């Protein structure tokens, strides 16, 4: 039973990566993705926001590293320029690949063949290395250096007969870094059979365009994997076990009602369970009354986030959200639905729907049907309208 300073520790996590005991189910996805990365298969992972893509990848990486696979990860959100991307690549190649293949003195030598040599800085506090590239360098030299860095995982893997997986997080940012970068990356990656390239992104519509548009370099270049909601059965068992492990009880009907409320959304379910566990004293049962208290506490916690989202929404977007909060799935483009909820003209509604779908605040679930995808936003809107 987990304790901290003599107190029981809440076993549920939301916001940060769900690791160890906080990670639940996804057994099929774990097995599938592990096999793909082990086999050198390129994969693009599609999922709505906060569905646990990063947690899944982290869990797979833990397993593969224990098997001897070299797993390196780059977050393109932290690389606004090609120079910054080169720095991230150099650091992750050094830390996650070279450090497992070479002795300390030999590691930096892997960059010897680059057009521009990185400047290596040692942190005096922890001894860690950072890499930088001159932003004033010629553009052609930067491109050549970046091409060399992208090719390094495959070269090192081939020389040492090792499998490598390169995880590229927030991959939709590749276009903003440089419109020509996807073409360069694709040219390098297609010649790396020893490397599994795994592409993650939080902007689904952009990721779909990159991989599903026949005019894009990455068209049909990777196996597509959809990450959906977690089935209610495994999630209910996991929740009940965590309550029991920490000296509390989750009433079966409450567990089922909670999963029906969240729809198996990983983040929303962990968040609700976190607050429900907090509302349940040690040795007692999480019942309906405590579930209602948990929901109230959750909405108070999310108030700032929802308030900011609401303030940034245009008037027509707010009208659509209010309509969906009171009736969903909804058909905002139908005349009857527009009249019932006093929505603006169809063209305006269509523009609002497009913006909300792109922001992943709402989702299209059927022919002309939409729902609010942002967990608990519908409840927040309903409570703040009154």
C-alpha positions as CSV (number, residue, x, y, z in Angstrom):
1,X,0.0,0.0,0.0
2,X,1.6,3.3,-1.2
3,X,2.3,5.8,1.6
4,X,4.0,9.2,1.8
5,X,4.8,10.7,5.2
6,X,2.5,8.2,6.8
7,X,-0.4,9.0,4.6
8,X,-1.9,7.0,1.8
9,X,-1.0,8.2,-1.7
10,X,-3.7,8.6,-4.3
11,X,-3.1,5.9,-6.8
12,X,-4.7,7.7,-9.7
13,X,-2.9,10.2,-12.0
14,X,-3.9,12.7,-14.6
15,X,-2.0,15.4,-16.4
16,X,1.4,13.8,-16.2
17,X,2.4,10.5,-17.8
18,X,0.5,7.5,-16.4
19,X,3.4,5.2,-15.3
20,X,3.7,2.0,-13.4
21,X,0.6,1.4,-11.3
22,X,-1.2,4.4,-12.8
23,X,-1.1,2.8,-16.2
24,X,-4.0,0.6,-17.0
25,X,-5.1,-1.8,-19.8
26,X,-3.9,-1.1,-23.4
27,X,-2.5,-4.7,-23.5
28,X,-3.4,-5.1,-27.2
29,X,-1.9,-1.7,-28.1
30,X,1.2,-2.5,-26.1
31,X,1.8,-5.8,-27.8
32,X,1.0,-4.4,-31.2
33,X,3.2,-1.3,-30.9
34,X,6.1,-3.2,-29.2
35,X,6.1,-5.7,-32.1
36,X,6.1,-2.9,-34.7
37,X,8.9,-1.0,-33.1
38,X,10.9,-4.2,-32.6
39,X,10.4,-5.1,-36.3
40,X,11.5,-1.7,-37.6
41,X,8.0,-0.8,-38.8
42,X,7.2,2.9,-39.1
43,X,4.0,3.8,-37.2
44,X,1.8,6.9,-36.9
45,X,-0.3,6.9,-33.8
46,X,-3.6,8.7,-34.1
47,X,-5.6,9.6,-31.0
48,X,-7.7,12.5,-29.6
49,X,-5.9,14.8,-27.2
50,X,-5.2,13.3,-23.7
51,X,-5.8,9.7,-24.8
52,X,-2.5,8.6,-23.4
53,X,-0.3,8.5,-26.5
54,X,2.8,9.5,-24.5
55,X,2.1,7.2,-21.6
56,X,1.7,4.3,-24.1
57,X,5.0,5.1,-25.9
58,X,6.8,5.4,-22.5
59,X,5.5,2.0,-21.4
60,X,6.6,0.4,-24.7
61,X,10.0,2.1,-24.5
62,X,10.6,0.7,-21.1
63,X,9.9,-2.8,-22.3
64,X,12.0,-2.5,-25.5
65,X,15.0,-0.9,-23.7
66,X,15.0,-3.9,-21.4
67,X,15.2,-6.1,-24.5
68,X,18.2,-4.2,-25.9
69,X,16.3,-2.0,-28.4
70,X,17.7,1.5,-28.5
71,X,14.8,4.0,-28.1
72,X,15.3,7.8,-28.7
73,X,12.7,10.5,-28.6
74,X,12.6,14.0,-30.0
75,X,9.8,16.6,-29.2
76,X,9.4,18.8,-32.2
77,X,7.4,21.3,-30.1
78,X,10.7,22.2,-28.5
79,X,12.4,22.7,-31.8
80,X,11.1,25.8,-33.5
81,X,14.0,26.0,-35.9
82,X,16.2,23.6,-37.8
83,X,19.1,24.5,-35.6
84,X,17.1,23.6,-32.5
85,X,15.9,20.4,-34.1
86,X,19.6,19.5,-34.8
87,X,20.4,20.2,-31.1
88,X,17.6,17.9,-29.9
89,X,18.7,15.2,-32.3
90,X,22.3,15.4,-31.3
91,X,21.4,15.2,-27.6
92,X,19.0,12.3,-27.9
93,X,21.4,10.4,-30.2
94,X,24.2,10.9,-27.7
95,X,22.2,10.0,-24.6
96,X,19.9,7.3,-25.9
97,X,21.9,5.6,-28.6
98,X,25.7,6.4,-28.4
99,X,25.8,6.1,-24.6
100,X,24.6,2.5,-25.0
101,X,27.0,1.6,-27.7
102,X,30.3,3.4,-26.9
103,X,32.5,4.3,-24.0
104,X,32.3,7.9,-22.8
105,X,35.3,9.1,-24.8
106,X,34.0,7.7,-28.0
107,X,30.5,9.0,-27.9
108,X,31.0,12.5,-29.2
109,X,33.0,11.1,-32.1
110,X,29.8,9.9,-33.7
111,X,29.3,13.5,-34.8
112,X,32.7,13.7,-36.5
113,X,31.3,13.4,-40.1
114,X,28.7,16.3,-39.8
115,X,29.2,19.3,-42.0
116,X,28.8,21.6,-38.9
117,X,30.3,20.2,-35.7
118,X,28.2,20.8,-32.6
119,X,29.5,22.9,-29.7
120,X,29.3,20.6,-26.7
121,X,28.8,22.2,-23.2
122,X,29.1,20.3,-19.9
123,X,26.8,21.2,-17.1
124,X,29.0,21.7,-14.0
125,X,26.3,20.6,-11.6
126,X,25.3,17.2,-13.1
127,X,27.9,16.6,-15.9
128,X,25.2,16.4,-18.6
129,X,26.0,17.5,-22.1
130,X,24.2,20.0,-24.3
131,X,24.7,20.5,-28.0
132,X,24.3,23.7,-30.0
133,X,24.7,24.6,-33.7
134,X,25.6,28.0,-35.1
135,X,22.4,29.7,-36.2
136,X,24.4,32.0,-38.5
137,X,25.7,29.1,-40.6
138,X,24.9,28.8,-44.2
139,X,21.4,27.3,-44.9
140,X,22.8,24.6,-47.1
141,X,25.3,23.5,-44.4
142,X,22.5,23.4,-41.8
143,X,20.4,21.2,-44.1
144,X,23.3,18.9,-44.8
145,X,24.1,18.7,-41.0
146,X,20.5,17.9,-40.2
147,X,20.4,15.2,-42.9
148,X,23.5,13.7,-41.3
149,X,21.9,13.7,-37.9
150,X,18.7,12.1,-39.2
151,X,20.8,9.4,-40.9
152,X,22.9,8.6,-37.7
153,X,20.4,6.3,-35.9
154,X,20.3,4.0,-39.0
155,X,24.0,4.1,-39.5
156,X,24.8,3.3,-35.9
157,X,22.1,0.6,-35.8
158,X,23.5,-1.1,-38.9
159,X,27.1,-0.9,-37.7
160,X,26.3,-2.5,-34.4
161,X,23.5,-4.8,-35.6
162,X,21.0,-3.2,-33.2
163,X,17.4,-2.2,-33.5
164,X,16.6,1.5,-33.0
165,X,13.3,3.2,-32.5
166,X,13.1,7.0,-33.1
167,X,10.0,8.6,-31.6
168,X,9.0,12.0,-33.0
169,X,6.5,13.7,-30.7
170,X,4.3,16.6,-31.9
171,X,5.3,15.7,-35.4
172,X,2.8,18.1,-37.0
173,X,5.3,20.9,-36.1
174,X,7.6,19.6,-38.8
175,X,5.8,21.9,-41.4
176,X,6.2,25.0,-39.3
177,X,9.9,24.3,-38.7
178,X,10.5,24.3,-42.4
179,X,8.1,23.4,-45.3
180,X,10.9,21.5,-47.0
181,X,11.7,19.4,-43.9
182,X,9.2,16.6,-44.5
183,X,10.7,15.9,-47.9
184,X,14.2,15.7,-46.4
185,X,13.1,13.5,-43.5
186,X,11.2,11.1,-45.8
187,X,14.2,10.8,-48.1
188,X,16.4,9.8,-45.1
189,X,13.9,7.6,-43.3
190,X,13.0,5.4,-46.2
191,X,16.6,4.1,-46.3
192,X,16.6,3.1,-42.6
193,X,15.2,-0.5,-42.4
194,X,16.9,-0.9,-38.9
195,X,15.0,2.0,-37.5
196,X,11.3,2.2,-36.5
197,X,10.0,5.8,-36.8
198,X,7.1,6.5,-34.6
199,X,5.1,9.6,-35.2
200,X,2.9,11.2,-32.5
201,X,0.9,14.4,-32.7
202,X,-1.7,16.4,-30.7
203,X,-3.2,18.1,-33.8
204,X,-5.0,15.2,-35.4
205,X,-6.3,17.0,-38.5
206,X,-2.7,18.1,-39.3
207,X,-1.3,14.6,-38.7
208,X,-4.0,13.1,-41.0
209,X,-3.1,15.6,-43.7
210,X,0.6,14.8,-43.5
211,X,0.1,11.0,-43.7
212,X,-3.1,10.7,-45.7
213,X,-2.7,13.4,-48.4
214,X,-1.2,11.8,-51.6
215,X,0.7,15.1,-52.3
216,X,2.6,14.9,-49.0
217,X,6.0,13.2,-48.8
218,X,4.9,11.0,-45.9
219,X,1.8,9.7,-47.7
220,X,1.3,6.0,-46.9
221,X,4.8,5.8,-45.4
222,X,3.7,4.4,-42.0
223,X,1.4,1.9,-40.5
224,X,-1.6,3.8,-39.0
225,X,-2.7,2.9,-35.5
226,X,-5.8,4.3,-33.9
227,X,-5.9,4.8,-30.1
228,X,-9.4,4.8,-28.8
229,X,-11.1,4.9,-25.4
230,X,-10.3,2.2,-22.9
231,X,-13.0,-0.5,-22.6
232,X,-15.2,-0.1,-19.5
233,X,-14.6,-3.7,-18.1
234,X,-10.8,-3.4,-17.7
235,X,-11.0,0.2,-16.5
236,X,-13.7,-0.8,-13.8
237,X,-11.5,-3.7,-12.6
238,X,-8.4,-1.5,-12.4
239,X,-10.3,1.2,-10.5
240,X,-11.8,-1.2,-8.0
241,X,-8.4,-2.9,-7.4
242,X,-6.7,0.5,-6.8
243,X,-9.4,1.5,-4.3
244,X,-9.1,-1.9,-2.5
245,X,-5.2,-1.7,-2.5
246,X,-5.4,1.6,-0.7
247,X,-7.9,0.6,1.9
248,X,-11.1,1.9,0.3
249,X,-14.0,0.4,-1.6
250,X,-15.5,1.5,-5.0
251,X,-19.2,0.6,-5.2
252,X,-19.6,-1.5,-8.4
253,X,-22.6,0.6,-9.6
254,X,-20.6,3.8,-9.0
255,X,-17.7,2.5,-11.0
256,X,-20.0,1.7,-13.9
257,X,-21.7,5.1,-13.7
258,X,-18.3,6.9,-13.6
259,X,-17.2,5.0,-16.8
260,X,-20.5,5.8,-18.5
261,X,-19.9,9.5,-17.6
262,X,-16.3,9.6,-19.0
263,X,-16.9,7.2,-21.9
264,X,-13.6,5.5,-21.1
265,X,-11.6,8.6,-21.9
266,X,-8.3,7.8,-20.2
267,X,-7.6,11.3,-18.9
268,X,-11.1,12.1,-17.8
269,X,-11.5,8.7,-16.1
270,X,-8.2,9.0,-14.1
271,X,-9.1,12.6,-13.2
272,X,-12.6,11.6,-11.9
273,X,-11.2,8.6,-10.0
274,X,-8.5,10.9,-8.5
275,X,-11.2,13.2,-7.0
276,X,-13.4,10.4,-6.0
277,X,-10.6,8.7,-4.1
278,X,-9.9,12.0,-2.3
279,X,-13.6,12.3,-1.3
280,X,-13.6,8.8,0.1
281,X,-12.2,8.4,3.7
282,X,-10.0,5.5,4.5
283,X,-12.0,2.3,5.1
284,X,-15.2,3.6,3.5
285,X,-17.0,3.2,0.2
286,X,-17.1,5.5,-2.7
287,X,-20.9,5.9,-3.3
288,X,-23.1,8.1,-5.4
289,X,-22.9,11.0,-2.9
290,X,-19.2,11.0,-3.0
291,X,-19.2,10.8,-6.8
292,X,-21.2,14.0,-7.0
293,X,-18.8,15.7,-4.6
294,X,-15.9,14.5,-6.7
295,X,-17.5,16.0,-9.9
296,X,-18.1,19.3,-8.2
297,X,-14.4,19.4,-7.0
298,X,-13.3,18.4,-10.5
299,X,-15.2,21.2,-12.2
300,X,-13.8,23.7,-9.7
301,X,-10.4,22.5,-10.6
302,X,-11.1,22.8,-14.3
303,X,-12.8,26.2,-14.1
304,X,-9.7,28.3,-15.1
305,X,-9.0,26.0,-18.1
306,X,-12.6,26.1,-19.3
307,X,-12.9,29.8,-18.6
308,X,-9.9,30.5,-20.9
309,X,-11.2,28.2,-23.6
310,X,-14.6,30.0,-23.4
311,X,-13.1,33.4,-23.5
312,X,-11.2,32.6,-26.7
313,X,-14.2,31.1,-28.5
314,X,-16.0,33.4,-31.0
315,X,-19.7,34.1,-30.4
316,X,-20.9,31.5,-32.9
317,X,-18.6,28.9,-31.4
318,X,-20.1,29.6,-28.0
319,X,-23.6,29.2,-29.4
320,X,-22.7,25.8,-30.9
321,X,-21.1,24.7,-27.6
322,X,-24.2,25.7,-25.6
323,X,-26.4,23.8,-28.0
324,X,-24.3,20.7,-27.8
325,X,-24.1,20.9,-24.0
326,X,-27.9,20.7,-23.9
327,X,-28.4,18.2,-26.7
328,X,-25.8,15.8,-28.0
329,X,-25.1,14.2,-30.3
330,X,-26.4,17.2,-32.1
331,X,-26.9,18.2,-35.8
332,X,-26.0,21.9,-35.8
333,X,-26.2,22.1,-39.6
334,X,-29.9,21.0,-39.7
335,X,-32.6,23.6,-39.7
336,X,-34.6,22.0,-36.9
337,X,-31.6,21.9,-34.6
338,X,-30.6,25.5,-35.4
339,X,-34.2,26.7,-34.6
340,X,-34.4,24.8,-31.3
341,X,-31.1,26.3,-30.1
342,X,-31.4,29.7,-31.8
343,X,-28.1,29.2,-33.8
344,X,-26.9,31.6,-36.5
345,X,-27.2,30.9,-40.2
346,X,-25.7,27.7,-41.6
347,X,-22.6,29.2,-43.1
348,X,-21.7,30.8,-39.8
349,X,-22.4,27.5,-37.9
350,X,-20.3,25.6,-40.4
351,X,-17.3,27.9,-39.8
352,X,-17.7,27.6,-36.1
353,X,-17.8,23.8,-36.3
354,X,-14.7,23.7,-38.4
355,X,-12.8,25.8,-35.9
356,X,-14.0,23.7,-32.9
357,X,-13.2,20.4,-34.6
358,X,-9.7,21.7,-35.6
359,X,-9.1,22.7,-31.9
360,X,-10.4,19.2,-30.9
361,X,-13.0,20.8,-28.6
362,X,-15.8,18.9,-30.5
363,X,-15.7,15.8,-32.6
364,X,-17.8,14.6,-35.5
365,X,-19.3,11.2,-34.6
366,X,-21.6,10.5,-37.5
367,X,-23.1,12.0,-40.7
368,X,-23.7,15.6,-39.6
369,X,-23.5,14.7,-35.9
370,X,-21.2,16.3,-33.4
371,X,-20.4,15.9,-29.7
372,X,-18.3,17.9,-27.2
373,X,-15.0,16.1,-27.0
374,X,-13.3,18.1,-24.3
375,X,-14.0,16.1,-21.1
376,X,-16.5,17.8,-18.7
377,X,-16.9,20.9,-20.8
378,X,-20.6,20.2,-21.3
379,X,-21.1,19.9,-17.6
380,X,-19.2,23.1,-17.0
381,X,-21.3,25.0,-19.6
382,X,-24.5,23.7,-18.2
383,X,-23.6,24.8,-14.6
384,X,-22.4,28.2,-15.7
385,X,-25.4,29.0,-17.8
386,X,-27.7,28.9,-14.8
